[in-house]
Amino acid sequence: MLSRVAADEIVLLSTTMFDNANKTNELLSDVIPDIQRNSVLMQEVTAASNEQIDGIGNINCSVQELQDGSNETVMVSNRMAEESKTLSEQFKLLNKAIEYFK
C-alpha cells in the first residue's frame, strides 16, 4: 500500500514535471523570436551608431579645415594691412619727392 502511494506520487510529480517542461518549452518558443528581433535591432542600432561616429569625424575634419582657412585669412589680412601701411608710407615719400621737383 505504501509503495502504491509512493508510486502514485511519483507518477503525479512526473506528470507535473512533464507539463511544466512543456509549458517552459512553449514559453521559450514564444520568447526566442523576440530575442532574435532584439538582436537584429541591436545590430541595427550599432550600425547606426557607427555611422554617426563616422559623420561626427567628418564634421570635425570639416570644422578643422574651416578653422585653418579662417586662420589663413586672418594672416593674409594682417599681411595686407602691413603692406597697405608700407605702400601708404612710400606714397607719402613719393608725393614729397614729386613736390620737390615741381
C-alpha positions as CSV (number, residue, x, y, z in Angstrom):
1,M,0.0,0.0,0.0
2,L,2.8,2.4,0.9
3,S,4.6,1.7,-2.3
4,R,1.4,2.2,-4.2
5,V,1.0,5.7,-2.7
6,A,4.7,6.5,-3.4
7,A,4.3,5.3,-7.0
8,D,1.2,7.4,-7.4
9,E,3.1,10.5,-6.1
10,I,6.0,9.7,-8.4
11,V,3.5,9.5,-11.3
12,L,1.8,12.7,-10.3
13,L,5.2,14.5,-9.9
14,S,6.4,13.1,-13.2
15,T,3.2,14.3,-14.9
16,T,3.5,17.7,-13.3
17,M,7.2,18.0,-14.3
18,F,6.3,16.9,-17.8
19,D,3.6,19.5,-18.0
20,N,5.9,22.2,-16.6
21,A,8.6,21.2,-19.1
22,N,6.0,21.6,-22.0
23,K,4.9,25.0,-20.7
24,T,8.5,26.1,-20.4
25,N,9.2,24.9,-24.0
26,E,6.1,26.9,-25.2
27,L,7.2,30.0,-23.3
28,L,10.7,29.7,-24.8
29,S,9.3,29.2,-28.2
30,D,7.3,32.4,-27.8
31,V,10.3,34.3,-26.4
32,I,13.0,33.2,-28.9
33,P,11.6,35.2,-31.8
34,D,11.5,38.3,-29.6
35,I,15.1,37.7,-28.6
36,Q,16.1,37.3,-32.2
37,R,14.3,40.5,-33.2
38,N,16.0,42.3,-30.3
39,S,19.4,41.0,-31.6
40,V,18.7,42.3,-35.1
41,L,17.6,45.7,-33.6
42,M,20.8,45.9,-31.6
43,Q,22.9,45.2,-34.7
44,E,21.0,48.0,-36.5
45,V,21.5,50.4,-33.6
46,T,25.2,49.5,-33.5
47,A,25.5,50.1,-37.3
48,A,23.6,53.5,-36.9
49,S,25.9,54.5,-34.1
50,N,29.0,53.7,-36.1
51,E,27.6,55.8,-39.0
52,Q,27.0,58.7,-36.6
53,I,30.6,58.3,-35.3
54,D,31.9,58.5,-38.9
55,G,29.7,61.5,-39.6
56,I,30.9,63.3,-36.4
57,G,34.5,62.6,-37.5
58,N,33.8,64.1,-40.9
59,I,32.2,67.1,-39.3
60,N,35.3,67.5,-37.0
61,C,37.6,67.4,-40.1
62,S,35.4,70.0,-41.9
63,V,35.4,72.3,-38.9
64,Q,39.2,72.0,-38.6
65,E,39.6,72.8,-42.3
66,L,37.3,75.8,-41.8
67,Q,39.3,76.9,-38.8
68,D,42.5,76.6,-40.7
69,G,41.1,78.6,-43.6
70,S,39.9,81.3,-41.2
71,N,43.4,81.4,-39.6
72,E,45.0,81.7,-43.0
73,T,42.5,84.5,-43.9
74,V,43.5,86.4,-40.8
75,M,47.2,86.0,-41.5
76,V,46.7,87.2,-45.1
77,S,44.5,90.2,-43.9
78,N,47.2,91.1,-41.4
79,R,49.9,90.9,-44.1
80,M,47.7,93.0,-46.5
81,A,47.3,95.6,-43.7
82,E,51.1,95.8,-43.2
83,E,51.7,96.1,-47.0
84,S,49.0,98.7,-47.2
85,K,50.7,100.7,-44.4
86,T,54.0,100.3,-46.2
87,L,52.6,101.4,-49.5
88,S,50.9,104.4,-47.8
89,E,54.3,105.5,-46.3
90,Q,56.0,105.0,-49.7
91,F,53.2,107.0,-51.4
92,K,53.8,109.9,-48.9
93,L,57.5,109.8,-49.7
94,L,56.8,109.7,-53.4
95,N,54.5,112.7,-53.1
96,K,57.2,114.6,-51.2
97,A,59.7,113.8,-54.0
98,I,57.3,114.9,-56.6
99,E,56.6,118.1,-54.7
100,Y,60.4,118.7,-54.5
101,F,60.7,118.5,-58.3
102,K,57.8,120.8,-59.1
